Amino acid sequence: MRYRSLGSSGLSVSEIGFGAWGIGGTTPGSTSYGETEDAASLEALERAFELGVNFFDTADVYGYGHSERLIGTFIRGRRDRVIIASKVGMTRYDQPADFSERHLEASLDASLARLGTDRLDLLQLHSPPPSLLEKWPAAIKVLGGFLDDGRVRALGISLASPRDLWAFDELDAISVIQVNLNMLDRRAVTDGVLARAAERRLGVIARTPLCSGFLSGAVNRQTRFGPGDHRNRWSPQQVGRWIDGADDAFGCMMPGTEGTRAQIALRYCLSYPEVSTVIPGMLGAADVQENVRASDFGPLPAEDRSRIEMLENLLVERPPERLAP
């Protein structure tokens, strides 16, 4: 496993991190990829740690706390050897966000309790609207207080859309951003977000690197998503575009490019030096084993990356409901 600096935060993180949305499972009103088994989730967390993963990204709404509780179980006895990131601001996926002082305080304390720790290494605002500072002007001051009292080591923003960075570009307290980035959704590149992050020495967490599984090799036109899987809410047309787009992306690789589809997709994200860590969702030890291996191969060669960047950007700006991790 290779490690990179998380911007100016002072944290050193594994290139492959652990995206913990999926292990939250299916709680009424909170779906990810369907039902999960806690034993398999804990085994995945353990295997990731064994293979050098030290960065674990969760949120209070992932399984409405279940993801955090699992990570809390996993980190017992090894808290100082892992970097834990969580998020605040969402209430429910189908309800308005709340970045008020009262909610941020209560959410942080609840997350710390579920995780069984006295501090978060990184606290992120979860998909705040560009109007954040107008509607909740005290939000950043509250976050600064978390830094001062030691409950949080670094602050970040998990951006709903990469271009939202420009609404928060002058916030000096923020040292990390989280953005969508994958072979089919390159807004972080085309909108200049990665370039700006480098200028400001912001750490960059790349989420959805496998495009919700469409770049993993595990989804095809015969795949049927269960009722607890957020992907069943996308239109058949969009699903088809992603499947075809994935075939186009992998079809343009140079002969001899190493790795499985998932590994190549992760290597693509790691080919940007601005990216600090990539956080695929991993539901079992086999997923961990495959994804971590991408770090051993190293970043995707420049020629492969150039070929991908000539393809159409197949993003959808917003899902049919508020389902983004």
Phi, psi and omega in degrees: 000134174261158183231150180226156176286138177270074181058224181265015184288341185086002180263141175249120189240151176294142179303321175258116176258181183247110174278117191256021175297311187299323184288352173293342177070205182246109174248142181313121181089351182229099180250155174223268180240020176103188183297145178229162174252126183301324180298318178293322179295315180294323177296320178296317178298315180297316181294321178300315179298317180300327184268008173103000177289126178239358184246123183233121186248122181225192177198157182294334181270356179288105186066021184047052175103345185292321178300315178297320180297319178297316179295323176300319176296315184295322187275357178302127179084357180220023186304321184283356181253006179230158178245118186251127176242137173223182187221154178222159176123326175279149176253298169222159181296334182256015181234159178298150177288164180217109179249028178288160180303314182299315182291319180298316178299311182295321181294316179298312181298322180292320178296316179300320179295315180295323181280345180067038182222164180260004182203155169251139176286327178216126173246127182243140167288133189265102177052052179291148177288154176303337179275014185312307187290339176282318184276324181232072187297339182272357187302313184292324177298319178298315179299320177300325176296325177296322176296316184296323183270002173085002179285343181223138180266329180210155182242146179212176175230126172269106190281132176297319177227139182308321183292348176296345178308322186296336178286340184241015190295337184263007182276101184292336182290340183275126180243357184217141170235151174241130185222155169291134174203123172199179185297338181256349181226096187248028180302324181299333178273307187290334179271004177078014184290316179296320179297317179292323178299320178296318179299322183265001181058041176274137169290146181235121174258120181265113179257170185048043182293340179257013179050054178056033176096348182289344176255009184269345186088000184261357183240132174220185184292345177269352182292133176241127183268137183287172184296336179266009183257122184300338184289344179286355180264355176277152181290152176302329180294316180292318178301316179298321179297319181292320179296315178293321179297321178296317178300319178296316183296313181286334179289341182265004180294150173296146176303136177090002177298127188276144172116161171286175178303314181298317181294320178294320179298320178290321178297327177300311180298320182287350179286350175266115181297340178291337181283129180271317182206152179243133189239075174294149171286140183222117186261350180204170183298327180294320176300316180300311183303315182292313186291319181298328181299336180301326179294326179294324180288334182087175182300154177295139179302151183302324181295318177296316180297321179297320179295320178296320185289351175274349181278164178293143176278110191261036180286161163239126188299320179219139175289170183296334173225174185282087188239356184296142183292000000 
